[in-house]
């Protein structure tokens, strides 16, 4: 399980950083996206892809002050 957590934190560093700064938990984000928590973890870890609608919803958490390309840049 620890490996999965590491994978999640390494895929989208900017998204993870902004979520932490805003106090947005993965559980809250999953609920807001109408998504299973495990599915969100898989998407954050790069095992599955976000839809455009999901990415836009996530971007809206941050008041559109960051380009979607920057927010979802894989690292």
PyMOL commands that set and color helices and strands:
alter all, ss='L'
color gray80, all
select helices_A, chain A and resi 2-11+13-22+26-32+37-44+52-60+68-71
alter helices_A, ss='H'
color red, helices_A
deselect
rebuild
show_as cartoon
